[in-house]
Amino acid sequence: MSSVPLWFVLNFFYNSVQHHIKLVFSSSLPSCPSLLRGSFSSMFQALIEPLQYGFMQRSLIIAILVGLLCAIVGSYLMVQRLALLGDAISHSVLPGLAIAFMIGANIFVGAFIAGVLSTMAIAVIKTRSPIKEDAAMGIVFSAFFALGVTLITVIQKDNKIDLNHFLFGNILGVTGDEVKDTAIISAIVLIVIFLLYKELLFYTFDPLGAQAAGLPVNRLNFGLMLLIALTIVASMKAVGVILVLSLLITPGATAYLLVKRLHEVMILGAVIGVISSISGMYLSYFYNLPSGPAIVLVVSGLFTLALLFSPRHGILISRRMF
């Protein structure tokens, strides 16, 4: 969608909302100060005005896709207590995108291949040696990350190009092709989760029971790793490979403090992820902040509020009950 039609729709929506607000204030709240009406109008205008620019429209699409995708996939990571695995894969994609850039290939494909190779390396170390899984993760992700940083340094010596946005994210700098790639990856991941929801649910909460029931637990485990790798690849430009773990885990963890069932955690986590991504995008635009840290700070703030004031698990609420 081009920037002109979208801006026309947003402007039409703004004018319609403004007209209805004036009707409400004039009919039901005749004594309402004009300052309040003006403040609301100015705030709404400030929110939609940046969307007249094409790069902000692309950023908005990425923010929605990444916030939705990370929260849903991250819910499985959180339930299985595999946060370190997400961290390992996110750091391991760096050499893949660096090599892809060097040979002129699609960086998303290169990052995905590196993520898959890292999960296979972890599996080999765990099954073929006495090394435990958490130690294998630490070994693999540190080695892959070191290789990625080295390759990026070499690339930047020979080319005047900044690849650091893959480390920390730059949601305002996404291109149309990157939006398309992210949308395709998001569609694939969400469709697979929808089709295999019951199997993944069973495997996540009771791996031994799933194996006894005849489910292919090894394939489900490897498939879940692939979904995590795809999610991380899709989130690279938004929050970067270093901070993507926060967007994978924190929305689901926040939702877990507020609701009980997995599908509720996914839905509420997706809402939290989308709100955090969009809020971070606006903070990055208005205050010239790095987008990745801005998004992470927003979602971390929401987690802190849930941790303090959750009706079931809130620290301050629990103290009041006693």
KETOR-279048 format. One record per atom (N, C-alpha, C, CB): x, y, z. Coordinates in steps of 0.1 Angstrom, whole numbers, plus 5000, padded with zeros to 4 digits. Atoms other than C-alpha are relative to their C-alpha. Glycine has a CB too. Layout:
N
XYZ ...
//
This chain:
322
500949885000 500050005000 500950125000 499050005012 499249885001 501450344990 499750095012 499850074987 500249914988 501850625016 498850094998 501350085002 501149905002 499250855000 498649945003 500050044985 501350054996 496250625002 499849975015 499749874993 500150034985 497050515038 499950135007 501249925004 500149874993 497550875048 498650064998 501150104995 501349955003 494250965032 499049935010 499649984985 500950074991 492450695052 500150045014 500249854999 499849964986 494050795085 499550145002 501549995003 500549874998 493251155079 498550015001 500550094989 501550015000 489651075071 499549945013 499549914988 500450064987 489450855102 500250115012 500949885004 499849904990 490951135123 498950115000 501450074998 501149905001 488451395110 498749955005 499950054986 501350054995 485551165117 500049995015 499849864993 500050024986 486651085152 499950145007 501349935005 500049874994 487251455159 498650064999 501050094992 501449955001 483751535146 499149945010 499549974986 500850064990 482151285169 500350045014 500149844998 499649954986 484151395199 499450145002 501550015001 500649864998 482951755193 498549985003 500250084987 501450024998 479351625191 499749965015 499449904991 500250054986 479751435224 500250115010 500949885003 499649904990 481451715242 498950115000 501350064997 500949895001 478951975230 498649965005 499950054986 501350044996 475851765238 499949965014 499549904990 500150064987 476551565269 500950075010 500349864999 499149934991 479351775284 500250144996 501449925001 499949865005 478652135277 501050095008 498650075000 499149924991 480752255306 501549954999 499650005014 498750055002 483852065295 500950114995 500049874991 499149905004 486852295292 500549984986 501250015009 499550015013 487952365257 501449954999 499950134992 498650044999 491552295268 500049854999 500650055013 500050155000 490651925274 499749954985 498949955009 500350045014 489151895239 501250034991 498850084994 498849965008 492152075224 501249905002 500450145002 498950094996 494651845243 499849874993 500149995015 500350145006 492851525231 500250014985 498649965003 499949995015 492751655195 501550014996 499350124995 498649985003 496451755196 500749875001 500650115008 499450134998 497451415210 499749904989 499649955014 500450095011 495551225184 500650044987 498550004998 499349965012 496951435156 501449975000 499850154999 498650044999 500451375169 500249864998 500550045014 499950145002 499851005168 499949964986 499049925009 500250045013 498650985133 500950084990 498650004996 499249915010 500751265117 501349934995 500450135007 498850075006 504051055115 499649894990 500849945011 500350115009 502150785096 499750054986 498749935005 500049965014 502051005065 501249974993 499750155000 498750045006 505650895059 500049854998 501150055009 500050145004 506250575042 500849915010 500649984986 499250084991 508950455066 499349985013 501450075003 500850024988 506550505096 498949894997 499450135005 501050105003 503950295078 500649865000 499350034986 499350135000 506450015072 500449965015 501350014992 499750034986 507550045109 498849955007 500650125006 501350044993 503950015121 499749854996 498950094996 500350145004 503449695101 501049905007 500149984984 499050094994 506749545114 499749995015 501450064998 500250004985 505849645150 498849915003 499650145005 501250094997 502449465148 500449864998 498850044991 499650145004 503949155131 500949945011 500649994987 499050054990 506849125155 499449985014 501250095000 500750014987 504849195186 499149885002 499350135004 500950125000 502348935177 500749875000 499050014988 499350125002 504748675166 500949965012 500950014987 499150034989 507248695194 499249965013 500950125004 500850044988 504548675221 499549864999 498950105002 500650135001 502948365207 501049895000 499249994986 498950105000 506148175200 500749995014 501050024989 499349994988 507748295232 499249935012 500250145004 500850074989 504848145253 500449865002 498550014996 499550144999 506047795245 501450005007 500149944986 498750004993 509647895255 499850025015 500850124994 500149974986 508448035288 499449885008 499150125002 500650124993 506247735297 501049895001 498849954992 499050105000 509047495288 501350045007 500449954986 498849954993 511647705307 501249994991 500249925013 499050015010 513747735276 500550144996 499649924988 499649875004 514548105277 501550014995 499850105012 498650005004 518248035274 500249954986 500949915010 500050055014 517547845242 499750114990 499149884998 500349885008 515948155227 501250094999 498850075005 498849915000 519048355238 501149944991 500550025014 498950075008 521348095222 499750024985 500149865003 500349995015 519548095188 500150154996 498649954998 499949865005 519248475187 501450054998 499350095011 498649965002 522948525192 500749924988 500849975013 499350095010 523748235168 499650044985 499649865002 500349975014 522048395137 500950114995 498550065000 499149895004 524648675136 501049964989 500750065011 499150035011 527248495115 499349964987 500949885004 500750035012 524648375091 499650124992 498749935004 500449885008 523448725082 501350074995 499250095009 498849945004 527048845080 500549934987 501149995011 499550075012 528048565055 499050024988 500049855004 500949975011 524848625035 500250134994 498549995006 499749865005 525748995032 501249994992 500150105012 498750005007 529248905021 499849944986 501049925008 500250075013 528048674993 498850054992 499849855002 501149935007 525048894983 498749925001 500450024986 501350084998 522348644995 499150075009 500449865005 501049954991 519248715014 500449985015 498649944998 499550014986 520248795050 499049925009 500250145006 500950084992 517048645064 500349854998 498550034995 499750145003 517948315047 501249965008 500149974985 498850034994 521448325060 499949995015 501050114997 500250004985 520348405096 499249885004 499250135004 500750124997 517848125095 500849875000 498849994991 499150115001 520447875084 500949995012 500850004987 499149994989 522747985111 499349965013 500750145002 500850044988 519947945137 499849855000 498750085000 500350145001 519147595125 501349925004 499549964986 498750074997 522847495126 500450015015 501150074992 499749994985 523147625162 499249905008 499850145004 500850104993 520247415173 500549864998 498550014996 499550135003 521747115156 501349975008 500249984985 498750014992 525147185173 499749975015 500850124998 500450024986 523447205207 499549865002 498950105004 500550144999 521646875201 501149904999 499049974989 498950105001 524846695190 500850005013 500950044988 499349994987 526746825221 499349935011 500450145003 500850054989 523946725244 499949844999 498650065000 500250145002 523446375229 501349914999 499149974988 498850075002 527046275221 501150025010 500550044986 499049974990 528846405252 499350015013 500850134997 500649984986 528246425290 499750145003 501049945010 500349864998 527846805286 498550025001 500650094989 501449974998 524446925299 499550104990 499750055014 500649925011 522047115276 500350155003 498549985000 499849864997 522447455294 501550044997 499750045014 498649975003 526247435291 500350004985 500949895007 499950005015 525947335254 499550124994 499349874995 500649875005 523747635248 501050115001 498750035007 499049894997 526347865264 501249994991 500450005014 498950025008 529147715244 499750044985 500549865000 500449975014 527347735210 499750144998 498849914996 500449875003 525848075213 501150105001 498850055009 498949914999 529048245225 501049984988 500849975013 499150025012 531048085197 499450064987 500349854998 500649945012 528548175170 500050155001 498549954999 500149864999 528148525184 501450074998 499550045014 498649955002 531948575185 500350004985 501049925008 499850015014 532148455149 499350114992 499649874994 500849905006 529348695139 500650145001 498650005005 499449874998 530948995155 501350024992 500350025015 498850005007 534248915139 499850034985 500849875001 500349985014 532748885104 499450144997 498949894996 500649875002 530749205108 501250115001 499050045011 498849915000 534049385118 500850004987 500949975012 499350015013 535749255087 499250064989 500349854997 500849945011 532849355065 500150165001 498649965001 500049854999 532849715079 501350064997 499550035014 498749945004 536549755073 500150024985 501149905004 499949995014 536049695036 498850074993 500149864994 501249945005 532549845032 499650115009 498949904997 500549894992 531250175044 498549985003 500350144994 501350034997 528150025058 499949965014 499549884991 500250024986 526749995093 499049885002 499450125007 500850124997 525449645103 499749995015 500849884995 500350014985 525149735140 498550005003 500750115007 501549994997 521349785136 499549855001 499350074988 500450144998 521149405134 500349955015 500749904990 499850034986 522549395169 499050065010 501450055004 500949934991 520249655185 498750044994 500750125005 501349975006 517449695160 499950144994 498949985009 500349875006 516349985138 498649994993 501150054990 501450025006 512549955132 499650114991 499049995011 500349895009 512450295115 500749994987 500350135007 499250015013 514850185088 499749884992 501449995004 500350125008 513049875074 499650044986 498849935007 500449985014 512549855037 498849924996 501249964991 501250075004 509649735017 500249854998 499550054987 499750145002 511349405009 500149935014 501349984993 499950064987 512049345046 498649995006 500950095009 501350024996 508449405054 499349884994 499150134997 500650115007 507449155028 500649875006 500350004985 499450124994 509948895042 499549975014 501550015000 500550024987 508748955077 498649955000 500150135008 501450045001 505148915067 499949854996 499250094990 500050145005 505848585049 500449915012 501049984988 499650084989 507748445079 499050005011 501350065006 501050004990 505048555103 498849914996 499550155002 501150085004 502348395082 500349855001 499750034985 499650144999 504248065080 500049955015 501449984994 499950044986 504948055118 498649995006 500950105008 501450004994 501348145128 499249894994 499450134997 500850115005 499847895104 500449865006 500249994984 499550124994 502047615117 499549985014 501649994999 500450014986 501247695153 498549985001 500350135007 501450025001 497547705144 499749854997 499350094990 500350145004 497647365128 500549905010 500749974986 499450094990 499847205155 499850045014 501449984997 500149944987 498447385185 499849895010 498850095000 500350104990 497047075203 501249915003 498849914995 498850084998 500146865197 501150085007 500649964986 499049924993 502547145208 499650035014 500250134993 500549984986 500347205238 500349885009 498550045000 499750124992 500546845249 501549985002 499449884991 498650024999 504246825242 500650105010 500750014986 499449894992 504947155260 499849975015 499450134997 500350024986 503247055293 500449865005 498550025002 499750144996 503946675293 500749934989 498649935003 499250075010 506746555270 499949855001 501450055000 500050154999 506746205284 498649954997 500349965014 501350045004 502946175281 499850014985 499050095007 500149985015 503146305245 500749884993 500550134996 499350115006 505746035237 499249875002 501449995006 500850124997 503645765254 498849994991 499649995015 501250005009 500645875233 500349984985 499350135002 499650035014 502645815201 500350134992 498949934994 499749885007 503346175192 501550014997 499650135008 498650005004 506646235173 500750125008 500150024985 499549904991 508146435202 501350064994 500349955014 498749955005 511646465185 499750104988 500949894995 500349915011 510046615154 499350135005 499049934990 500749894994 507846845175 501150105006 499049965010 498949924994 510946965194 500850074990 500949915009 499249945011 512947025162 499150114993 500549904991 500849915006 509947195147 499850135008 498649944997 500149884991 509547425177 501350094999 499849965014 498849935002 513247515173 500050084987 501249905001 500149935013 512647605137 499150125001 499549914989 500949894998 509747825147 500750115008 498749965007 499249904993 511948005172 501050074992 500749935013 499049945009 514648055147 499450104990 500849904992 500749925009 512148195122 499550135007 498849934994 500449884993 510748435148 501150095003 499349955013 498849914998 514148565157 500450074988 501149925006 499749945013 514948625121 499150114996 500149894989 501049905003 511748815116 500150125009 498649945001 499949894991 512549035146 501350075000 499749955014 498749944999 516049125138 500050154998 500949944989 499949865003 515449465123 499250085010 499450034986 500849924990 512949565150 500850025013 498749935003 499449994987 514849485182 501449965000 499249935010 498650055000 518149325171 500149875006 500950105006 499850134995 519548995179 500449995015 501149934992 499750004986 520749095213 498850025009 501050125003 501249974991 517449225227 498849924996 499750144999 501250075005 515048995208 499549905011 500349924987 500550094990 514948755238 499050075009 501249955009 500949934992 513149025258 498650004994 500450145003 501350005007 510349045232 499449864999 500150074986 500550145000 510148665231 499449965013 501249914996 500350054986 509848615269 499150095007 501249975007 500749904990 508548935286 498550014997 500750134999 501449995002 505148965269 499249885005 499650024985 500650124995 504248605277 500149995015 500649884994 499850004986 505648635312 499050105007 501450045004 501049904995 503548955317 498649945000 500150134992 501350065001 500448775305 499849895010 499749954986 500150114991 501248475327 499750045014 501349925000 500449954986 500948695358 498550045001 500950125003 501449955000 497448795347 499049904997 499950124990 500950105005 495848495331 500649865003 499550014985 499650134996 496048115336 500349914987 499049935008 499950105011 495547915303 501050054989 498649974994 498949975010 498147895275 499450094989 500549874994 500549925011 495848035248 499750145005 498749934994 500249874994 494948325271 501350075001 499349995014 498749944999 498648385277 500450054986 501049905006 499649975014 499248385239 499250134996 499749894991 500849895005 496348625232 500450135007 498549985002 499649884993 497148875260 501450044998 499749985015 498649975003 500848845254 500250064986 500849875000 499949945013 500348925217 499550155001 499149924990 500549864999 498349235227 501150095007 498750015009 498949934993 501149335251 501250024991 500449935013 498949995009 503749265225 499850114989 500349874993 500349905011 502049475198 500050145006 498649974994 500049874994 501449765222 501450055003 499150005013 498649974997 505049755233 500850044988 500749895008 499349985012 506349745198 499650144994 499849894990 500549875005 504150035186 500550125009 498550004999 499649894991 504950245217 501550034998 499749965015 498649985002 508650185213 500450064986 500849865000 499949935013 508350285176 499850155001 499149934990 500349864999 506850615185 501050075009 498650025007 498949944992 509450675213 501250024992 500349915012 498849995008 512150605188 499950124990 500249874992 500349895010 510550855163 500150145006 498749984993 500249864994 509751145186 501350045008 498850005009 498949974992 512851125209 501349964995 499849945014 498750045006 515450995185 500749895008 500950124997 499450114992 516050675206 500249884991 499149975012 499950125007 517350345194 498749915002 501249925005 501350064999 514250145186 499949875008 499549974986 500050134993 515249805200 499950035015 501249934997 500149974986 516049935235 498750075004 501150095004 501249944997 512950155234 498849905002 499650114990 501050104999 510649865227 500249915012 500049914987 499750084988 512349655254 499750075013 501449955000 500349934988 512049925280 498550015002 500650144999 501550004998 508249955273 499549875005 499450044987 500650134996 507549585276 500549965014 500449894990 499550034986 509849565307 499250085010 501550035001 500849914991 507849855322 498649935003 499850134995 501350074998 504549665316 500149885009 499449964986 499750114991 506049355332 500150045014 501249924995 499849954987 507049555362 498650045007 500950125001 501449974995 503449685366 499249885003 499350094990 500750134998 502049335363 500649935012 500149914988 499450064989 504549205388 499650075013 501550004999 500449934988 503549475413 498549995003 500550144999 501449984998 499849495408 499149894994 499650134994 500850115005 498649165393 499149955011 500949884995 501050054990 495449045411 500449875006 498649994994 499650134995 496848695415 501449995006 499849904990 498650024996 500548735418 500750135003 500849934989 499349874997 501249105424 500650015013 499050114998 499249994988 503849175450 499250095010 501450054998 500749914992 501949475464 498749965004 500050144994 501450054998 498549315461 500149895011 499349954988 499950114991 499749005480 500350055014 501249914996 499749954987 501149215508 498750065007 501150114999 501349944995 497749395512 499149895005 499350084989 500950114995 495949055515 500549955013 500049894989 499550044987 498148965544 500150115009 501449924999 
//
